[in-house]
Amino acid sequence: MAKNIQEQKCPACGAAMRFDPKQGKLVCDYCGTVAELNADGPKPTTQATELEGFDFNSLNEQAIDPNAEDLPVYNCESCGAELITPPEQAALTCPYCGNNIVLTEKVSGKLRPDGVIPFKLTAGELPDAMTKFYKDKVLLPKNFFSESRMGKVTGVYVPFWVFDGSVSGELNYNAESTKTYQQGDYEVTDTDHYRLTRGVSVEFKDLPVDASGRVDDALMDSLEPFKMSEAKPFDMRYLAGFTADRFDQPKDDIARRAERRMRNTAESLADGEASRGYGSVHRVGGRLRADLKAKYLLFPVYLFDIGHAGKNYHFAVNGQTGKVVGSVPTDAGVSFSYFLRRVAVVLAAVMGISAVVYFMGG
């Protein structure tokens, strides 16, 4: 293992320490010692941090900075996940396939993240977050709360590329404006046709795109937003007690996803602007240019399963905000009863309106 990686040992008893999201400090579970994160190391900023970006096209996956600190990267032989974890952590469970990983170093990665958003939510707060999530789920099976079980919870820092950029250029439209009026015994409709050009210039800041092929893109998108103002310069000690996935998505694919989201937003804004004052507008062409830069950050996510009636339902929780995303079971009987109740309410409302109309008409 690279010799310049420092282990987070307790200064009192020598046991491994972990990062406590609630206190924002390193704690020892054996003797209770609490240590400031900035002790014997770079002091993380406590206010909004403007992290240094770089041109995404210049990214070298092997070594951004030849002088960067080596990061220990371990491999899950079951699903291929490459995980970054503090060197004092002796074993862990893969957050994606549940396989137990013996931490035998595979490679020292020099692609150091630019920053990290630390966990703020503790694993002990997840049951309350799940209770709030279930609150408005009226179609859950009646025995769900008494018989469901939460599986092993894994706190993992998911890799994201966070993009700044701009989209500029011109879009062309065909537009029509219709006017109808009465002329003698005839109704006349006049239609004017226009050719429109709209200039586009849109700036984007902190657009996140997950860079792990082992997590569903839609799931990660649903966990947004993350508060970028709380991002800190990367410090390995934030990972103590957690694991971090190493990005595995080709850089060109990630850049294309980000550019597509930016272009779609710019086109939607331009379409809305072009449609003002016209009856119908159709985009017929144009040209947009995108200029992107990216930062490599780690975002906090809890992953776990909820087991019920022999099935597992996958969940993810934003470790910063507590937002819950996942699928839930539904009970056919409960669904049918709920449907009947809704029909009864609608019928009662309709009959009430009919009675009022009849009474007023009589």
HELIX and SHEET records of a PDB file:
HELIX    1   1 PHE A   56  SER A   58  5                                   3    
HELIX    2   2 ALA A  123  GLU A  125  5                                   3    
HELIX    3   3 LEU A  126  TYR A  134  1                                   9    
HELIX    4   4 PHE A  144  GLU A  147  1                                   4    
HELIX    5   5 ASP A  217  LEU A  223  1                                   7    
HELIX    6   6 MET A  228  GLU A  230  5                                   3    
HELIX    7   7 MET A  236  LEU A  239  5                                   4    
HELIX    8   8 LYS A  251  ALA A  274  1                                  24    
HELIX    9   9 ALA A  332  GLY A  361  1                                  30    
SHEET    1   A 3 ARG A  18  ASP A  20  0                                        
SHEET    2   A 3 LYS A  25  VAL A  27 -1                                        
SHEET    3   A 3 VAL A  34  ALA A  35 -1                                        
SHEET    1   B 4 PHE A  54  ASP A  55  0                                        
SHEET    2   B 4 SER A 280  HIS A 308 -1                                        
SHEET    3   B 4 GLY A 115  VAL A 116  1                                        
SHEET    4   B 4 LYS A 232  PRO A 233 -1                                        
SHEET    1   C 3 PHE A  54  ASP A  55  0                                        
SHEET    2   C 3 SER A 280  HIS A 308 -1                                        
SHEET    3   C 3 ARG A 149  MET A 150 -1                                        
SHEET    1   D 4 PHE A  54  ASP A  55  0                                        
SHEET    2   D 4 SER A 280  HIS A 308 -1                                        
SHEET    3   D 4 THR A 154  GLN A 183 -1                                        
SHEET    4   D 4 TYR A 186  ASP A 210 -1                                        
SHEET    1   E 4 PHE A  54  ASP A  55  0                                        
SHEET    2   E 4 SER A 280  HIS A 308 -1                                        
SHEET    3   E 4 LYS A 311  ASN A 318 -1                                        
SHEET    4   E 4 VAL A 324  GLY A 326 -1                                        
SHEET    1   F 7 PHE A  54  ASP A  55  0                                        
SHEET    2   F 7 SER A 280  HIS A 308 -1                                        
SHEET    3   F 7 THR A 154  GLN A 183 -1                                        
SHEET    4   F 7 THR A 243  ASP A 245  1                                        
SHEET    5   F 7 GLU A  82  ILE A  84 -1                                        
SHEET    6   F 7 LEU A  71  ASN A  75 -1                                        
SHEET    7   F 7 GLU A 105  GLY A 109 -1                                        
SHEET    1   G 2 ALA A  91  THR A  93  0                                        
SHEET    2   G 2 ASN A 100  VAL A 102 -1                                        
END                                                                             
